[in-house]
């Protein structure tokens, strides 16, 4: 199973190596990605040659959803937590690759050092913003609509199948 932005990073055989505009005739247009995905899934279930099909996000926009308010307490706690993980990792590596006793001491010292440096770096970063960004957010790329394109040799068949899908979903 793939995601809209997933994959191996290598183009599939027969696809261009460089970014190129999509080709094909429009056979459907949908407000949500899930609807376009459902349409292509319907084509696949109907033994349609889906290698001729492309989903294209049109009118792209970056949506930033605000998750919460950022305070000194949250910044320092987050810095301590990320520093603790890094310190624990370094401590475990040190205890694995050094000989002699004191493995627990190495882990505790690295953990404490990670916490201190995590807090320091988080505080410096937050102080550097001087209150201009006192919130946390999550960004996502979305499209205004999703067009399904098909190569001309099979576009009419795709339109017929998608029309049947639309009639079936509007009747139920």
Secondary structure, DSSP 8 states (H G I E B T S, - for coil): ---TT-S-SS--TTS-SS-----SEEEEEESSHHHHHHHHHHHHHTT--GGGEEEEEEEEEEEEEEEEE--HHHHHHHHHHHHHHHHHHHHHHHHHHS-SS-HHHHHHHHHHHHHHHHHHHHHHHHHHHTTS--EEEEEEEEEEEEEEEE-GGGHHHHHHHHHHHHHHHHH-
